[in-house]
Amino acid sequence: MFTLTTKSRYAVRALYHLVNSEEGCRVTVKSIAEKEGLSRKYLEAIFQSLRKSGIVKGSRGPVGGYLLTNPPETITLLDIINAIEGPVSPVVCLVSGEYCRRETPCKARPLWKGLQQEVEQYLKSVRIVDMLEEGQPECALLYEHGNKEENNEQNLS
């Protein structure tokens, strides 16, 4: 059975929040974890993989969080899955021939290769921006940090 790991599914869900935020607005792991009902520690590990692959960049501090490194129109599900899991493959021998002694005479290998190409093609065709629904973007940073003076003024009103 060909299934995506929980990490990949959570990565897609988490990236939705970055796509849905205002441009330049950092989104914290804490806010995503709360909104999605996910473990903060688990999400932090996912964001480390996304950062290492260049999909997101992060910063620490009072106005820290994560941003997409590229426009969401250019980031595909294949990019995300490759960042989290590595190459998409229905069988191990397509990733590395050293796992299969029958790679050359294998009659089923072209079938698996065709399946791999179809799946990759589909995943390349889906961009994370496609997840957006119509409506205004939200900024998790404003909910968590905001401008202290503005927050104080709002609290006094």
Secondary structure, 3 states (H helix, E strand, C coil): CCCCCHHHHHHHHHHHHHHCCCCCCCECHHHHHHHHCCCHHHHHHHHHHHHHCCCEEEECCCCCEEEECCCHHHCEHHHHHHHHHCCCCCCHHHCCHHHCCCCCCCCCHHHHHHHHHHHHHHHHHCEHHHHCCCCCCCCHHHHHCCCHHHHHHHHHC
